[in-house]
Amino acid sequence: MSSSHPNRWRAFAVLAVAFFMTTIDLTIVNTSRPTIGRSLHIAETSLLWLVTAYGLAYGGFLLLGGRAADLLGRRRILLVGLGLFTAASTGAGLAGSEAVLIAMRALEGIGAAMLVPAALSTVRNMFVEGAERNKALGIWGALGAGGASVGIILGGLLTRYVSWRYVFFINVPVGATVLMLAPRLIVESRLDAARRRYDPLGALSVTAGLGLLVYGISQAPVVGWAAPRTIAVLAGAATLLVAFLAIERRAEAPLMPLAIFRLETLTGANAAGLLLGGSFYAFIFICMLYMQQVLGYSPLKGGLTSPRRWRRWR
């Protein structure tokens, strides 16, 4: 699709809505988390997984999702990812137990990991390099930055006036609408490659390693940092992450070519992004629990109060 295509901005709007939906899902559960915990009798230490299951699956499979989109077709992977995300959101809204809800959140993350890189690659393909592409990417970045704040407030509104289940159900009509419009507006595109090469071992090792790391840290205060189980889980996480680096060094088409870290600007930007994202989402997690369980705020008041407290504490 070239920049002269008459539907490029309509297609961009559809893709932007899908991307915004996945960004909101990173934070929308935070304001409803205590309510969900009481409703499904989820232990305090397990509430972390309502957020982490989505984020880990999203981040762990993001690179593999991008590779699949480039080789198998961006529109095809976009629709598969969006369908999975929408179905998992339905399952999360209907969940009657902790295990089902966390599993659905992980599936949402996998769907987002397929959807987002396919959508971004499509946006870059729709616009030729220049002012119009820069404008589209600028809007895309703004949506990504604003989604976190919108998610917190929207989660509070839905939990207060409807039900925590609609924190997930809200994705269903949006996803269904995008699924209906995308095939009409988005033209299929892919990279021309004589041989399709993936790196599933890389994606699985980094996702499993990060999952074990988070699990070990979250359970350590309960079972003890020196407990054999904690040591075994953390050792397993370290082994898997080291294995990921070894796989990336030897893979024919690595998901994360280690040579990119020789670029100082890129390495610095990634380090800054890691610190910013880690501190921001950790703060949201703690802040929502503090406001609702210590200060006694409702989910809505907590969501509306958070932006003001962030500015004051920052």
Rosetta blueprint (number, residue, H / E / L):
1 M L
2 S L
3 S L
4 S L
5 H L
6 P L
7 N L
8 R H
9 W H
10 R H
11 A H
12 F H
13 A H
14 V H
15 L H
16 A H
17 V H
18 A H
19 F H
20 F H
21 M H
22 T H
23 T H
24 I H
25 D L
26 L L
27 T L
28 I H
29 V H
30 N H
31 T H
32 S H
33 R H
34 P H
35 T H
36 I H
37 G H
38 R H
39 S H
40 L H
41 H L
42 I L
43 A L
44 E H
45 T H
46 S H
47 L L
48 L H
49 W H
50 L H
51 V H
52 T H
53 A H
54 Y H
55 G H
56 L H
57 A H
58 Y H
59 G H
60 G H
61 F H
62 L H
63 L H
64 L H
65 G H
66 G H
67 R H
68 A H
69 A H
70 D H
71 L H
72 L H
73 G L
74 R H
75 R H
76 R H
77 I H
78 L H
79 L H
80 V H
81 G H
82 L H
83 G H
84 L H
85 F H
86 T H
87 A H
88 A H
89 S H
90 T H
91 G H
92 A H
93 G H
94 L H
95 A L
96 G L
97 S L
98 E H
99 A H
100 V H
101 L H
102 I H
103 A H
104 M H
105 R H
106 A H
107 L H
108 E H
109 G H
110 I H
111 G H
112 A H
113 A H
114 M H
115 L H
116 V H
117 P H
118 A H
119 A H
120 L H
121 S H
122 T H
123 V H
124 R H
125 N H
126 M H
127 F L
128 V L
129 E L
130 G L
131 A H
132 E H
133 R H
134 N H
135 K H
136 A H
137 L H
138 G H
139 I H
140 W H
141 G H
142 A H
143 L H
144 G H
145 A H
146 G H
147 G H
148 A H
149 S H
150 V H
151 G H
152 I H
153 I H
154 L H
155 G H
156 G H
157 L H
158 L H
159 T H
160 R H
161 Y H
162 V L
163 S L
164 W L
165 R L
166 Y H
167 V H
168 F H
169 F H
170 I L
171 N H
172 V H
173 P H
174 V H
175 G H
176 A H
177 T H
178 V H
179 L H
180 M H
181 L H
182 A H
183 P H
184 R H
185 L H
186 I L
187 V L
188 E L
189 S L
190 R L
191 L L
192 D L
193 A L
194 A L
195 R L
196 R L
197 R L
198 Y L
199 D L
200 P H
201 L H
202 G H
203 A H
204 L H
205 S H
206 V H
207 T H
208 A H
209 G H
210 L H
211 G H
212 L H
213 L H
214 V H
215 Y H
216 G H
217 I H
218 S H
219 Q H
220 A H
221 P H
222 V H
223 V H
224 G L
225 W L
226 A L
227 A L
228 P H
229 R H
230 T H
231 I H
232 A H
233 V H
234 L H
235 A H
236 G H
237 A H
238 A H
239 T H
240 L H
241 L H
242 V H
243 A H
244 F H
245 L H
246 A H
247 I H
248 E H
249 R H
250 R H
251 A L
252 E L
253 A L
254 P L
255 L L
256 M L
257 P L
258 L H
259 A H
260 I H
261 F H
262 R H
263 L L
264 E H
265 T H
266 L H
267 T H
268 G H
269 A H
270 N H
271 A H
272 A H
273 G H
274 L H
275 L H
276 L H
277 G H
278 G H
279 S H
280 F H
281 Y H
282 A H
283 F H
284 I H
285 F H
286 I H
287 C H
288 M H
289 L H
290 Y H
291 M H
292 Q H
293 Q H
294 V H
295 L L
296 G L
297 Y L
298 S L
299 P H
300 L H
301 K H
302 G H
303 G H
304 L H
305 T H
306 S H
307 P H
308 R H
309 R H
310 W H
311 R H
312 R H
313 W H
314 R L
